[in-house]
Amino acid sequence: MRVASGRIIDGRVELEDVHLPEGASVTVLMPEGEQTFEADAETERMLLESIAQCERGRTVPIAKVLNDLRSRE
């Protein structure tokens, strides 16, 4: 999985420095209303590493995360 940033230009998604094969399936996440979201290079690197960890099966069950958070209260 990859993360790519881009903009809407003339009603089309234009990605920055990313070339995808013709017919590639993509998912676009966008903010609602006036919200914006931009990730700097370090944030994008951390996100990609987190995705890679999940793909390797290195995850923590949500029940454990919630229990840990509750114990901090």
N, CA, C and O atoms as a MOPAC input file, in Angstrom:
PM7 MOZYME 1SCF
protein

 N      0.84800 1    -1.16700 1     0.00000 1
 C      0.00000 1     0.00000 1     0.00000 1
 C      0.89500 1     1.23100 1     0.00000 1
 O      1.94200 1     1.25900 1     0.64600 1
 N      0.46500 1     2.23700 1    -0.73100 1
 C      1.20900 1     3.49300 1    -0.78900 1
 C      0.28100 1     4.63700 1    -0.44200 1
 O     -0.93800 1     4.51800 1    -0.56300 1
 N      0.85300 1     5.73200 1    -0.01600 1
 C      0.11000 1     6.96000 1     0.24100 1
 C      0.61400 1     7.99100 1    -0.75500 1
 O      1.82100 1     8.14900 1    -0.93500 1
 N     -0.30200 1     8.68700 1    -1.39800 1
 C      0.07900 1     9.71100 1    -2.36300 1
 C     -0.74700 1    10.96100 1    -2.11000 1
 O     -1.91900 1    10.87600 1    -1.74300 1
 N     -0.14300 1    12.10500 1    -2.30500 1
 C     -0.84000 1    13.37700 1    -2.14400 1
 C     -1.08200 1    13.99000 1    -3.51200 1
 O     -0.32800 1    13.75600 1    -4.45600 1
 N     -2.13300 1    14.77000 1    -3.60200 1
 C     -2.43000 1    15.42000 1    -4.85900 1
 C     -3.47500 1    16.50000 1    -4.68600 1
 O     -3.82200 1    16.86600 1    -3.56400 1
 N     -3.97000 1    17.00600 1    -5.78900 1
 C     -4.99200 1    18.05400 1    -5.78400 1
 C     -6.01600 1    17.73400 1    -6.87600 1
 O     -5.74700 1    16.97500 1    -7.80700 1
 N     -7.18200 1    18.33000 1    -6.73300 1
 C     -8.20400 1    18.22700 1    -7.77100 1
 C     -7.96600 1    19.36600 1    -8.75900 1
 O     -7.96200 1    20.53600 1    -8.37600 1
 N     -7.77000 1    19.02300 1   -10.01600 1
 C     -7.55700 1    20.01100 1   -11.06900 1
 C     -8.50200 1    19.67300 1   -12.21000 1
 O     -8.44600 1    18.57800 1   -12.76900 1
 N     -9.36700 1    20.61600 1   -12.55000 1
 C    -10.37300 1    20.40600 1   -13.60000 1
 C    -11.19600 1    19.15100 1   -13.34000 1
 O    -11.51900 1    18.41400 1   -14.27100 1
 N    -11.54000 1    18.90600 1   -12.06600 1
 C    -12.39100 1    17.77600 1   -11.71800 1
 C    -11.69300 1    16.43500 1   -11.67200 1
 O    -12.35300 1    15.41000 1   -11.49700 1
 N    -10.38900 1    16.40700 1   -11.82200 1
 C     -9.62600 1    15.15100 1   -11.79600 1
 C     -8.60900 1    15.18800 1   -10.66800 1
 O     -8.10300 1    16.24900 1   -10.30400 1
 N     -8.31800 1    14.01600 1   -10.12400 1
 C     -7.28800 1    13.90600 1    -9.09600 1
 C     -5.93000 1    13.91300 1    -9.78600 1
 O     -5.64500 1    13.04400 1   -10.61000 1
 N     -5.10100 1    14.88200 1    -9.45600 1
 C     -3.74400 1    14.97300 1    -9.99800 1
 C     -2.77600 1    14.68200 1    -8.85900 1
 O     -2.68900 1    15.44800 1    -7.89900 1
 N     -2.04900 1    13.57500 1    -8.96700 1
 C     -1.09400 1    13.18900 1    -7.93700 1
 C      0.25800 1    13.83500 1    -8.20100 1
 O      0.64500 1    14.06700 1    -9.34700 1
 N      0.96800 1    14.12100 1    -7.11100 1
 C      2.28000 1    14.74600 1    -7.20800 1
 C      3.36000 1    13.67100 1    -7.29400 1
 O      3.52300 1    12.88300 1    -6.36200 1
 N      4.09000 1    13.63100 1    -8.39400 1
 C      5.22900 1    12.71800 1    -8.57100 1
 C      4.87900 1    11.24800 1    -8.36900 1
 O      5.69800 1    10.48500 1    -7.85600 1
 N      3.67100 1    10.84000 1    -8.76700 1
 C      3.25500 1     9.44100 1    -8.65000 1
 C      2.67600 1     9.01700 1    -9.99200 1
 O      1.83900 1     9.71200 1   -10.56800 1
 N      3.12500 1     7.88500 1   -10.47400 1
 C      2.60600 1     7.35500 1   -11.73100 1
 C      1.97700 1     5.99800 1   -11.44200 1
 O      2.64300 1     5.09300 1   -10.93900 1
 N      0.70500 1     5.86300 1   -11.75800 1
 C     -0.02800 1     4.62200 1   -11.53500 1
 C     -0.35100 1     3.98800 1   -12.87900 1
 O     -0.50200 1     4.69200 1   -13.87700 1
 N     -0.45900 1     2.66500 1   -12.91400 1
 C     -0.81200 1     2.01600 1   -14.17400 1
 C     -2.24500 1     2.35500 1   -14.58100 1
 O     -3.11600 1     2.53600 1   -13.73100 1
 N     -2.47500 1     2.43500 1   -15.86900 1
 C     -3.81500 1     2.71200 1   -16.38900 1
 C     -4.79700 1     1.70100 1   -15.83000 1
 O     -4.53300 1     0.49900 1   -15.85200 1
 N     -5.92900 1     2.17600 1   -15.32900 1
 C     -6.95700 1     1.30200 1   -14.78700 1
 C     -6.75600 1     0.93100 1   -13.33000 1
 O     -7.54000 1     0.15900 1   -12.77700 1
 N     -5.71500 1     1.46800 1   -12.69600 1
 C     -5.46300 1     1.15800 1   -11.28300 1
 C     -6.64700 1     1.61700 1   -10.44000 1
 O     -7.23000 1     2.67200 1   -10.68900 1
 N     -6.99000 1     0.82000 1    -9.45300 1
 C     -8.07200 1     1.16300 1    -8.53600 1
 C     -7.48500 1     1.93800 1    -7.36200 1
 O     -6.49300 1     1.51200 1    -6.77100 1
 N     -8.08700 1     3.06900 1    -7.02300 1
 C     -7.60700 1     3.89700 1    -5.91900 1
 C     -8.77100 1     4.27000 1    -5.01300 1
 O     -9.93000 1     4.23400 1    -5.42500 1
 N     -8.45300 1     4.62300 1    -3.79600 1
 C     -9.42800 1     5.14100 1    -2.84300 1
 C     -9.00700 1     6.55400 1    -2.48600 1
 O     -7.84000 1     6.79600 1    -2.17900 1
 N     -9.93600 1     7.47800 1    -2.52200 1
 C     -9.63400 1     8.87100 1    -2.21400 1
 C    -10.32100 1     9.23600 1    -0.90800 1
 O    -11.53600 1     9.08800 1    -0.77300 1
 N     -9.54100 1     9.71300 1     0.04900 1
 C    -10.07700 1    10.22400 1     1.30000 1
 C     -9.96200 1    11.73500 1     1.25300 1
 O     -8.91200 1    12.27000 1     0.89800 1
 N    -11.02800 1    12.42300 1     1.60500 1
 C    -10.95900 1    13.87600 1     1.57600 1
 C    -11.74400 1    14.44400 1     2.74100 1
 O    -12.70300 1    13.83100 1     3.20900 1
 N    -11.34200 1    15.60600 1     3.20800 1
 C    -12.04300 1    16.23300 1     4.31900 1
 C    -13.40600 1    16.74000 1     3.86600 1
 O    -13.63300 1    16.99800 1     2.68300 1
 N    -14.29900 1    16.87400 1     4.82600 1
 C    -15.61600 1    17.43700 1     4.53500 1
 C    -15.58700 1    18.93100 1     4.81600 1
 O    -14.85700 1    19.38700 1     5.69700 1
 N    -16.36200 1    19.67900 1     4.08500 1
 C    -16.45200 1    21.11300 1     4.33400 1
 C    -15.13500 1    21.81600 1     4.08600 1
 O    -14.45000 1    21.56100 1     3.09500 1
 N    -14.79100 1    22.70500 1     5.00500 1
 C    -13.59700 1    23.52200 1     4.85800 1
 C    -12.36200 1    22.92100 1     5.51500 1
 O    -11.30100 1    23.54400 1     5.52300 1
 N    -12.48900 1    21.72000 1     6.06600 1
 C    -11.34300 1    21.09500 1     6.72100 1
 C    -10.25800 1    20.80000 1     5.69600 1
 O    -10.54100 1    20.51500 1     4.53300 1
 N     -9.02400 1    20.87300 1     6.14400 1
 C     -7.91300 1    20.47800 1     5.28700 1
 C     -6.99600 1    19.55000 1     6.06900 1
 O     -7.00100 1    19.53700 1     7.30000 1
 N     -6.22700 1    18.79000 1     5.34800 1
 C     -5.27300 1    17.88900 1     5.97500 1
 C     -4.07500 1    17.76100 1     5.05900 1
 O     -4.20900 1    17.40000 1     3.89000 1
 N     -2.92000 1    18.05600 1     5.58800 1
 C     -1.69100 1    17.86100 1     4.84200 1
 C     -0.70700 1    17.15900 1     5.75100 1
 O     -0.61700 1    17.46800 1     6.93900 1
 N      0.01600 1    16.23200 1     5.20300 1
 C      1.01900 1    15.50000 1     5.97400 1
 C      2.40100 1    15.88200 1     5.45800 1
 O      2.67300 1    15.81800 1     4.25900 1
 N      3.26600 1    16.28000 1     6.38800 1
 C      4.63800 1    16.55200 1     5.97300 1
 C      5.34800 1    15.22100 1     5.71800 1
 O      4.78800 1    14.15400 1     5.96600 1
 N      6.55900 1    15.29200 1     5.23000 1
 C      7.28800 1    14.07600 1     4.85100 1
 C      7.46200 1    13.12600 1     6.03100 1
 O      7.34900 1    11.91300 1     5.85800 1
 N      7.73200 1    13.64800 1     7.22200 1
 C      7.93600 1    12.79900 1     8.39700 1
 C      6.63800 1    12.09800 1     8.80200 1
 O      6.65500 1    10.91200 1     9.13200 1
 N      5.51700 1    12.81800 1     8.77800 1
 C      4.23000 1    12.21400 1     9.11300 1
 C      3.87300 1    11.13000 1     8.10300 1
 O      3.39000 1    10.06300 1     8.48000 1
 N      4.10700 1    11.39700 1     6.83200 1
 C      3.83200 1    10.40200 1     5.79000 1
 C      4.71100 1     9.16500 1     5.98800 1
 O      4.23900 1     8.04000 1     5.82200 1
 N      5.99400 1     9.36500 1     6.34400 1
 C      6.89500 1     8.24900 1     6.59900 1
 C      6.38800 1     7.40200 1     7.75800 1
 O      6.40600 1     6.17300 1     7.68900 1
 N      5.93200 1     8.06400 1     8.83500 1
 C      5.41400 1     7.33500 1     9.99800 1
 C      4.15400 1     6.55700 1     9.63500 1
 O      3.97700 1     5.42100 1    10.07500 1
 N      3.28300 1     7.15700 1     8.83900 1
 C      2.06000 1     6.48300 1     8.41000 1
 C      2.38700 1     5.24500 1     7.57800 1
 O      1.80800 1     4.18000 1     7.78800 1
 N      3.30700 1     5.38700 1     6.64300 1
 C      3.68800 1     4.24700 1     5.80900 1
 C      4.32500 1     3.13700 1     6.63600 1
 O      4.07800 1     1.95900 1     6.37800 1
 N      5.13900 1     3.49200 1     7.62400 1
 C      5.74100 1     2.47800 1     8.49300 1
 C      4.66300 1     1.77000 1     9.30500 1
 O      4.73300 1     0.55700 1     9.50000 1
 N      3.66900 1     2.51300 1     9.78100 1
 C      2.56800 1     1.90000 1    10.53300 1
 C      1.78000 1     0.92700 1     9.66300 1
 O      1.40600 1    -0.15400 1    10.11700 1
 N      1.53200 1     1.30600 1     8.42200 1
 C      0.83500 1     0.41300 1     7.49500 1
 C      1.65700 1    -0.85400 1     7.27600 1
 O      1.11500 1    -1.95900 1     7.27000 1
 N      2.97000 1    -0.68800 1     7.09600 1
 C      3.84500 1    -1.84500 1     6.88200 1
 C      3.83800 1    -2.76400 1     8.10100 1
 O      3.84100 1    -3.98600 1     7.95100 1
 N      3.82900 1    -2.19500 1     9.30200 1
 C      3.76400 1    -3.01300 1    10.51800 1
 C      2.48200 1    -3.83600 1    10.54100 1
 O      2.50600 1    -5.01600 1    10.88900 1
 N      1.37200 1    -3.22200 1    10.17500 1
 C      0.09400 1    -3.94800 1    10.13400 1
 C      0.15300 1    -5.08000 1     9.11700 1
 O     -0.32600 1    -6.18300 1     9.37900 1
 N      0.73700 1    -4.80500 1     7.96500 1
 C      0.83600 1    -5.84100 1     6.93500 1
 C      1.71300 1    -7.00500 1     7.38600 1
 O      1.52600 1    -8.13500 1     6.93500 1
 N      2.67100 1    -6.73300 1     8.27700 1
 C      3.52400 1    -7.79900 1     8.82200 1
 C      2.86300 1    -8.49300 1    10.00800 1
 O      3.43100 1    -9.42400 1    10.57900 1
 N      1.66500 1    -8.04500 1    10.38000 1
 C      0.95700 1    -8.66600 1    11.50100 1
 C      1.38000 1    -8.14600 1    12.85800 1
 O      1.02500 1    -8.73300 1    13.88000 1
 N      2.12800 1    -7.06500 1    12.89000 1
 C      2.58500 1    -6.48800 1    14.15000 1
 C      1.56700 1    -5.45800 1    14.62300 1
 O      1.76100 1    -4.25100 1    14.47500 1
 N      0.48000 1    -5.96200 1    15.19200 1
 C     -0.59300 1    -5.09200 1    15.66300 1
 C     -0.90700 1    -5.39500 1    17.12200 1
 O     -0.45600 1    -6.39700 1    17.67500 1
 N     -1.68600 1    -4.51100 1    17.73100 1
 C     -2.14400 1    -4.69200 1    19.10900 1
 C     -3.66500 1    -4.76800 1    19.05700 1
 O     -4.29900 1    -3.89700 1    18.46200 1
 N     -4.26700 1    -5.79000 1    19.66700 1
 C     -5.73100 1    -5.89300 1    19.65900 1
 C     -6.37500 1    -4.64500 1    20.28200 1
 O     -5.87300 1    -4.10300 1    21.26700 1
 N     -7.47900 1    -4.20700 1    19.70100 1
 C     -8.15100 1    -2.99800 1    20.17700 1
 C     -8.57800 1    -3.12400 1    21.63400 1
 O     -8.56000 1    -2.13200 1    22.36300 1
 N     -8.95800 1    -4.31300 1    22.07100 1
 C     -9.36500 1    -4.50200 1    23.46900 1
 C     -8.21800 1    -4.14300 1    24.40900 1
 O     -8.44200 1    -3.53700 1    25.45800 1
 N     -6.99500 1    -4.51100 1    24.04300 1
 C     -5.83800 1    -4.18100 1    24.88000 1
 C     -5.59400 1    -2.67300 1    24.89500 1
 O     -5.32200 1    -2.09800 1    25.94900 1
 N     -5.69100 1    -2.03900 1    23.74300 1
 C     -5.49700 1    -0.59000 1    23.66900 1
 C     -6.51900 1     0.11800 1    24.55000 1
 O     -6.16500 1     1.01100 1    25.32000 1
 N     -7.78700 1    -0.27800 1    24.43900 1
 C     -8.83500 1     0.35700 1    25.23800 1
 C     -8.62500 1     0.11800 1    26.72600 1
 O     -8.80000 1     1.03600 1    27.52700 1
 N     -8.25400 1    -1.09400 1    27.10500 1
 C     -7.98300 1    -1.38000 1    28.52100 1
 C     -6.83000 1    -0.53500 1    29.03700 1
 O     -6.89600 1    -0.00800 1    30.14800 1
 N     -5.77500 1    -0.40000 1    28.24400 1
 C     -4.63500 1     0.42900 1    28.64600 1
 C     -5.05900 1     1.88400 1    28.83400 1
 O     -4.64700 1     2.53300 1    29.79600 1
 N     -5.87700 1     2.39600 1    27.92200 1
 C     -6.34700 1     3.77600 1    28.04500 1
 C     -7.22900 1     3.95700 1    29.27500 1
 O     -7.10900 1     4.95400 1    29.98800 1
 N     -8.10300 1     3.00500 1    29.52000 1
 C     -8.98400 1     3.09900 1    30.69300 1
 C     -8.18500 1     3.06800 1    31.98900 1
 O     -8.54500 1     3.74200 1    32.95400 1
 N     -7.11400 1     2.30100 1    32.02000 1
 C     -6.32200 1     2.18800 1    33.25000 1
 C     -5.57300 1     3.48100 1    33.55900 1
 O     -5.11300 1     3.66400 1    34.68600 1
 N     -5.44100 1     4.36600 1    32.60100 1
 C     -4.76000 1     5.65300 1    32.81200 1
 C     -5.66800 1     6.69400 1    33.44600 1
 O     -5.18700 1     7.71300 1    33.94300 1
 N     -6.96500 1     6.45500 1    33.43600 1
 C     -7.91900 1     7.44700 1    33.96100 1
 C     -7.85000 1     7.54000 1    35.45700 1
 O     -8.58200 1     8.32400 1    36.06200 1

